[in-house]
Amino acid sequence: MERCGDFMQWLLPDMSIKILMCLEDPSDLVRVSAVSSSWRQFVIGNGLCKHLCLRRFPEISRVANMVDVKNTITPVVSQPEKTTEWLCQEWDHRVYAFMAQGLSNCTRKDCLLDAILASSTDNYPEESILNTLEPSDRVGRRASYWSSRGESDPTVPETLTYKLISKLCLISEFHVQPFQAYFQFGFPIYSAKAVRFRVGHPNVKIDVESDDRHESAAAQGSLLDKIIWTYTSPAFPMAQENSLQKFKLPEPVLCIGGVLQVELLGRVQRQELDGQYYICVSHVQVVGRPLLPAFDVEILDESGKWNLKYYPKENSCQSRTKFSVGESSSTRLRSFGSNLRGWEQMILDTLLGAGAVVVDDDSDEEYDV
């Protein structure tokens, strides 16, 4: 019986790459690399995990270097059959696979860690931006909200700037709740006309942990000058309602650097006491997926170049549950490999018309990312 070659050998490299790049889930690409040694070499040698990451998250293209904090690349002297280039390709594959998987499968959560500053505050600290981190508009018997200073011009904007829980977060939604002054006549709601969001990173000299950052005007101006904004969302109209209003981005955005700003555009409510326009917010949420704890970011300069720091030890628990370490994962890999071999046979049968298919099955090693 005539022996038929490997599926990828019949399709040739260019066509094989096109087919594999149609995969959207990085888990599938990792499982493809576990089918056989030749498939693994093909996936790693062509940097397919990196290409998938860059396609889904173009912001990663500005990474200058990837730093293995624990230096887990095995020296060539201990693996004489592997070249330095191949070991680096293996490491790239591992890092990008973890990054794509982490950004895809992490549980969505509120990504705000701390408040950095507000563009203005009417009564500090009673009406501080810190109050917007509280989920309720009341804490005990006290109202919990941030208030801007009053303005006679309703077009004057305000900004609220926050620190995210991670320097790498995939942001998909923003939630803002205007404050209703239940202690004023008529229960006015001090919403903005519209809201917009920006994400970015500080340069290397910024100190977002200073104690006076929430109120000092000089500190605010200096701090904002040191933030490089990399993405600005469309403006979303805000309703004058006492509710947590949700604004979904057109596409999820990868925030590199861990700084987020809420821009409140336009004022709609005068305060009866002084006739001034105010904006008041009781709560802000940022919904997304933080890439913790395996990765960190080091901003290099104002051009946006950055180093990606990889902490492989932090991935040990994740790898047990995600890729081929436990018994159930091994079963899934074998099942996926069996399905791929079935696809391979059907394609080859179509191309060749008949004949048995013999798959290179000399490597059953499981791939542990």
N, C-alpha and C positions, 0 to 999 in steps of 0.2 A: 504494500500500500504506500502510495506516495506521501512523503512527509511534507506538511505545509509549514510555512514560516509563521513568525509572530505577527499578530494583528498590526502592530505599529510598523513592522518592516514592510508589510504589503501596502499600507497607506502612505508610506514615506513620511519623513519628519514634519514637513510643512503642514500636511493635511492632519497628521496626528495632533500637532499643536493647536490647530484651529478647532478640532473636535474637543480637546480637553479644556480649552479656554472657554468653551460654552458652559462649563460647570460654574455654578454660582456659589455653592457651598464649599468652603475650604476643607471641610471634613471629607468630602468626596474626593478631592484632589489628593489628600493624604492617603486615603484608602486605595486610590488608584496606584500610588507608589508602593503599596503593600502587596499587590497582586503577584509580582515576580521581581527578580533582581534586575532584569532588563527594563521593566517599566519604572522601577525606582530610579535607576540611572537616568532614564529619559526625563522624568519629572524634575529631578534635582539638577541634572546637567543643563537643562533649558530654563532653569529659574522660574518655573511655572507658578509656584506659590507667591513669589515676589511680584510677578506680572498680575496675578489675581488681586493682590493687595493694592497695587498701584491703580488698577482699574477701578476698584471699588472706593478707594480713598486716595485721590490724587494729591492730597496735602502731604502724603508721606514722601513724595518725590523730592522734597526739600531737605531730607535727612542727609547730613554730610558724612556721618560715620555711625556705625553700629558698634557699641562697646560691650563686650562680654565681661561683665563685672567680675565674675568668678573664674574667668579664663578656662572654660570647659572644653576648648578645642584640644583634642588629643594630639600630642606631638607626633610628627611623621615617623620618628625613630621607633615608636611603639607600634606603628601600623605601616610597615614597609611597603605594603601593596597599595597604599593610598598616597596620592600626591598632596602637597599643600593646597593646591588649587581646588582639588576635590573636597578636601576637608572643609575649606571655606565655603564651598557651594553647599555642602551638607548643613553647615551651621546656618547659612542664610535661609535655607529651606526650613529648618527648624524654627528659627526666629519669626519669619514671616507667616508660617503656618499658625504659630501660637497667637500672633497679633491678629490675623484675620479671624481666627476662631474666637478669640477673646472679645473682639468688637462685635461679632455676630451673635454670640450666644450668652453674653452676660445678662443677668436679670436687669431690667430697666428700673431705675431708681432716681430719687432726687439727687442731683449731682452738686448742689451747693454746699460748700463747707463753711464759708465765713463771708461776712460783709466787709468790703474794703473801704468804700466811701460813697457819699451822696454829693451831688452837685450843690445842694443847699439843704439846710435843716432849719425849721422854724424854731422849735424849742428843743435844745439838746441838753441832756440825753433822753428826755421823756419821749420825744418823737424821732428817735434815732433810726437809721437804716437797719440796725441790728434787730429791731422789732419785726422786720419783714421775714425773718427766718422762722418766726413762730407760726404754726399752722392756724392759729385762731386769732380773731381780732380782739380778744379779751384774754388777759392773763390775770387770774384771780378777779379782783374787782376793778382792775385798771384796764383802760383801752390800750390795745397794742397795735401801733401803726407808725409809719413814717410820714412826715409832712414836709413839703417844700416850704420855702419862704413865700410870702405873698407877692404877687406881681400885678401891676395895672394892665400890662400887655398880655392878653391870653395866648399869644404865640410863643412866649418864652418857654423853651424846653427844659427838662430836667433829666438827670441820669443817675442810675443806681449801679454801682460796680461791685462785683463779687469775685471771690476766689472759689474755684471748682475743687471738687474732692480729689481730682487727679489731673496731672498735666497732660494726659491723653484721655479725652472723653468724646464719645460719639453722641452728639446732641440731636434730638429729634423734635422736642416740644418745649414750649415755655408757657408757664401758667402765671397769671397776674390777677390779684384780687384788689380792686379799688376799695377804699375805706368809706363806710357810711358813718357819718358823725351822728350817732344815736343820741348824743347829749346836746345837739343843737336843734333849734326850731325847724321843723319841716324835714328833719333827718336827711340832710343833703349828702349826695355821693360825690366825692372829689376825684373823679376819674380823669384820665387824659383823653384826648380825641383819638390818638393812635399810639401804637407802641412798636418799637423796632429793637432788634437785638444785634449785638456785636460780640465777637469772640477774638481773642488774641493772646499775646504773651508779653510779659515785661522784659526789658533788657537785663543784662547781668547785674546792673547796679541797683535795681529796685529793691526796696524793703517793704513788703506788704504786711509785715507784722508789727510795725511801729504803733505805739499806743495812741497817738493823736490822729490817726489816719481818718477817723470818722468825722471830724469836725474842722480841723485846721484848714483854712482856705489856702494858705501858702503850701501846705503839704499836699492838698488836693491837686493844685495846678502842677506842682512838681511831679506828682505821681502819674497823672494822666499823660504828661509829656514823655514818660518813659515806657508807655504801653504801645506796642505795635499791633494794630488791628488787622486781622487777616481775613475776616468775613463780616459782612453786614447783611442782615436779612431784609426782605421787603417790609414795608410798613403795614401793620395790621390795624384796622379800625377797632377801637375799644368801645364797648357799650357802657353807658352810665348805669351800671347795675352792681349791686352788692353780691357778686358771685365770683368764684374762681374761674376766670376766663382762660380758655386753652387756645394756644396758637401753635399750629403744626407747621414746621418748616417744609418747603417744597421738597427738599431732600435732606436726609441726615447729614450733619456737618461734623467733621473731625476737628475738635478744638485742641490745638497743640500749644501748650503753655499755661493753661489753667486760669485764664481771666475772662470774665463775661460781664457785659454791660447791658443794662436795660435802658433804652432811650424812650422817654415819655414825651410825646410830641403834642403840644397844644393843651389848653386848659378849657374847661367847660363850666366850672362852678365857682361863683363868687361866695365869699364869706360875708354874711349879712352884717357882722360887727364892724368890719373895716372896708368893705367893698372891694377887696383884693381877690384875685384869682389864685387858687391853690391846687396842688395835686397831692393826694394822699393815697398810700398803698398799705394794705394790711399784710399781704403775703405774696411771696414770689417763689416759684418752683422752677427748676430746670430738669427736664426728664431726659435721661440718656443712659449710656453704658460706660462706666469708667473702666479703664484698662489697668486694673490693679491686681496683685502687687508686683507683677512680673516685669513691668516696664517703667522707665522714668525718662524724662526729657531734660537735656541741658541746652539752653539757648546759647548760641555762639555769638551772634551779632545782630544788628538791626536789619540785616538783609533777609532774615527769616531762616537762615541755615541753623540746623540743630543736630545734636548728637542724640541717638537713641540708645539708652542704657538698658541692657537685658540682664535680669536676675534669674538665671535658670533654676536656682534652688527653690524659688517661690512657686515654680510651676509643678513641683513634684506631686502636690495633692491634686492639681488640676488634671495632670496627665493620667492619673489613676482612673479618673471618671470619664475622660473624654476620648482617649485614643488607646485602644488595644493593650491595656495593662491588666485589667480585670478579666475574668473568665467571660463575662457577658460581652465585653468589647471584642475579645478574640472571636467569639461566635459571630458577631456582626461583621467583622472583617472577612472571615471565611465566607459568610453568606454573600457579602458584596463582591468578593473576588469570584465566587462561583457564578454570580449573575453576569459579571463582566466577561467571563470566559464564554458564557452562553451567547452574549451579544457578539463576541468575537467570531464564534462559529457561524452564526447567522450571516454576518457580513461577509465572511470569507466564502461561505457557500454561495452567496449571491454573486460575488465577484468571480469565483472560479467555476461555478456551475455545479460542481460535485466534489467528492473527495473528503477524506477524513482530515480533521484539523488536530494537530499536535501542538499544544501550548507549552512554552518554556515554563516548566513548573519546578525548576530545580531549586527555587528559593521560597520556602514557606515562612521565612522569618517575619515576625510581626513588627510593625513599625511603631516605635514608642517615641512620640514627639516630646 
